[in-house]
Amino acid sequence: MTTAKAKAAGHTPKNQKASFGDGEEGHSRAGVPVYYKLYVLLAQKIRDGELGPGEPLPSESEMTAEYGVSRVTVRKALNQLEKENLVIRRRGARSCVAPREEEPSPPLIRGPIDNLLTRGLAAQAQNLETGWKVPTLHAIEALRLQPNTECFRVVRLRLHDDAPFSYSRVYVAPKTAKPLADVPLGNDPVLVHLERAGFRASCADQSISATLAHDPAASALGVPLGSALIQLRRTVYDADGEPCIYQVSLYRPDKYEYFMRLSRESATMRPQWRHT
C-alpha cells in the first residue's frame, strides 16, 4: 500500500513514524497541547515497562525528528516527566528512566462515587455553585424540560487527601428539587439528600466516555487544558419513570477508574455479559 493510499485508509506505513505536528501555539488540531501528548506517550511507555529503569530516552533531536515536534515541545514534555519523577535529566547526557522505588499505586477511586461514600471513603466536597439556573441543552433534553425552565444546579468538586479527582454538574428537575433549597449539601451526594426527603429513584441511564478538559473544569481539577478526562453522564428516574436528575461528572484518569464485575449469562442461544 502506498503512503497516499495508507493515509486515505487511515493507516500509518510501517516505515513512517506517527507525527504529532506542532500546530498554532503548540496545540494540535484537537486543541490538546502537543507537549502534553508527547508527555502522555512517554509516560505510558515507562509505566507499561516498554522503557525500563535506567534506560535512556531518545535524544531531543531524535524525538524532534520522530514525532515532528520542536525542541521546545520535547523539553516541556521532559520537564513534566521529571516533575513526576518518571525520568532523570542530566546535563550533557540523555535523560533516562528513573528507578522504580515501588509499584505504581492503583487509581484512587474505583466505582460509583455514591457507593464509595456509603462505604466510608473520605472524599471531601467543595460546592462551587448551588441555586436555580437555566440548564444546558443536554440537561433540558435529558430532564424533558421546556426551554428556559430553571432547575436546581449543583457544581461540585470532590477531593481526597486535598487532591481533586472529580468535577460534577448536577441538574435537578423543579418538581424534585424543592427539598434542596434550604439544606446544607455538605459531602453527601445530591441523591442522598433527596432520598431523605422521601424521593425514590427507580433506575438510571449511564454512559462513560472520554473528553477533553476545558475551563472551569481543567482549572478546578489541576490539569492542563485539552488533557484527557473520563466523562460520566447519568440520568436518574423516579418511580413513575420520569427523569429527575441529570449529572455530568469529569474525572482525572490518574485518580479514577470505573470498575465493575460481569457475570456470564448462558441461558440463551447468544451468551452475554451482565453487570453484577
N, C-alpha and C positions, 0 to 999 in steps of 0.2 A: 504494500500500500504506500503510495507516495505521500510526502509531507502534506501537500494540499488536501489530498483525499482523507488523510488521517485527521486533519483538523476539522474537516467538514463532518466526519463521522464521530467527532468528539473524542478521538484517541490521541495520545502523545507518542510519536515514534520512539522506539527503544533507544536510539542514539541521540535523542533530543531531550534535554532537561526541561522540566516544567519551570516557567518563569513567572515570578510574582509581578514584575514590571512596575517600577515606581510610577505612580500617577501624579496628578497635580498635588503639591504639598505633601508628598509621601503617602498618599492614600491610593488604594486600589479602587477599581470601578465600583465595588460593592460598599465603599466607604470605610473599610477596615484599614487601620494604619498598617502600612506594608511591613514596618519593623516588627509589629506585633504578630503578623502572620508568620514571619521568619522565626521569631522567638517561640511561638507555639510549635512549629515544626521541629525545631531543635530540642525543645524541652520534651516533646513526646518521644523523640528518638532516645533521649537519655533515660527517661522513665521506663521505656519499653526495653531497655538494655541493648539497643542497636549500637549505642555509643557507651562503652563501659568505663568504669572509674579509671582515671589516669590516661585515657585515650585522647589524643589531640584532636581538636576540631579542625575542619578545613581552614586554611588561611583566609584572611579578609579578601584578598584578591581572588582566591578560588571561589568563595561564596558570592562575590560580586559577579563573577562570570557565570557561575552555575545557576543562580536564581534571578539574574537580570536586575539587580538592585544596586544602589550606590553604597559606597563605603560608609557614609553616614548612617544609612539604614542598618548595615551589618553591625556597626558599633553600638547603635541603640538596642538592637536585639541582644548583643552580648552583655550590655550593661544590665538588662533585665534578668538575664540568666545568672549573672554574677550576684545581683541583689538577692536572688532566691537560692543562693549557694549551690547552684547546679554546675557552675564552671569556675575554674580558677584562671585568672588572667595574669600573664607575666609580661613585663616589658621586654621587647625584643625576641619573644618566643610565642609560639602558638598557644591559644587558650586550650585548656584541657578539661575533661570532665572531672568534677570534684569527687572525692571518695565518698562512698555511702556510709554514713555513720549509723544509720538504722533503716529498717524497711520503711518505705513511704507510707504515711498514715492513710487510712481509708477516708472517703468523704465523710464530713462531719455529720450530715443529716441523711437518713435513708427512709423513704416512705412519706405518706401524707403528714403534713405538719400537725393537723388536728390530732391524729392518733399519737404522734410523738409527744405532744404536750400532755395528753391524757396519761402517758406512761411516765411523766415526771421529768422530761427533758428540760434543762434550764435554758430557755430561749426567751430573751427579753424582747419586748416590742416597743418601738417608738412610733406613736401615732402622729404622723406628719400632718395629716389633714382629716377632719371629720366635718360633716354637715351636708346640707341639701344642695345638690348640684344637678345641672342637666348632664346626663351621661354621654359617653361616646356612642357613635353609631352602632358599634358592635354590641354594646351593652343594651341599647334600645331594642335591637333586634332580638337579642337573647332573652330579655325580660318581656318582650312583646308590648312595649310601651308606645304611646303616641309620641310623635316628635315634640321636643321641647318640654316633655314631662320631667320634673325633677324627681330624683331618687336620693336616698341616703348613701353617701360615698365615704369610704374609709381608705386612706392611703397610709400604708404601714410598712415599716422597716423592721425586719427581725434580725436579732443578733445573738451570737453565742460566744461567751468569753470576750465580749466587746467587739467581736468581728462580725460585720454584716454578712448575711448569706441569702436573704430574700427580700424582695421589694414587691408589694402587692397593692392592687387597687380592687376594692370590693364594693359592688353596687347592690343595694337592697331595694326591692320594689316598694313603692309608697305604702301599699296596704300591709306590708310585713314590717316596715322599718320603725313604726311608732315607738316600740319599747327601747330603741337605741338612743332616742333624742336626749334623754336626761341621765344616761347611765355611763359612768366612767368605764371605758373599754379595757384598760389595763393590758395584761398579756393574753387574756383569753380570746380565742377565735370569735369572730362575729356570730357564727352559727351557735356557739355555746350560749351567748347572751340571749339570742332569740329563743333557744330551747328552754331556757329558764323562765321565759315569759309565756311559754305554752306552745310555741311553734314546733311543728313536727315535720322533719324532712323525710320524704319517701324514697328519693333516688337522686342521682346526679349524672349528668353527662360530663365527661372529662377528656381532654386531649393534651398531649405533651409534644412539643416541637422545639426547634432551635430558633433563636432570633438574635439580632444584633443589639448591642447596648447603646441606647441614646439617653440623653439627659431628660428628666432628672434622675432616672434610674441608675445610669452609669456613675454619676457623682455619689449617689447615696450608697451604692454597693462598693465604691472604691475601685472601679475597673476602668480601663481606657475606653473612650468612645469607639464603637464599632466592634468591640470584642464579643465573643460568643457567650450567650446566656441560654439557660433552659427556660422555656416558657410553658407554663401550665394554665390552661383555661378550664373553668368549671362552672356549670350551670346547675343550681340546686332547685329541685321541685318540691312542692308541698304535697299533702295527702291527696289533693284533688288533681294533681298532675300539672299545676300551674307553676311557671318559673318564678322564683322569688329572689334568688341571689345569683349574681354573676361575678366571678372572680378571675382576675388575671394576675398571676404571680410570676416573677422573674427570679431565677436562682443562679448563683455563681456555680459553674460546673465543677470547680475545685473544692466546693464545700457541700455539694448536694448530689445525690443520685436517687432515682426513683426505683426502688426495689420491690418486686412482687414475686410471689411463688405461684407457679402454674401447675395445674393437675391435668393429666392426660385423660380425656373422655373418649372412650372407645365404644360407646353404646350404639353408635350409628355406623353406616357404611363409610363415612368420612370422618375419622377421628379428629378431634380438635383439642387445642389447649384452652383451659378455662382458668380464670383467676380464682385463687383460693384465699 
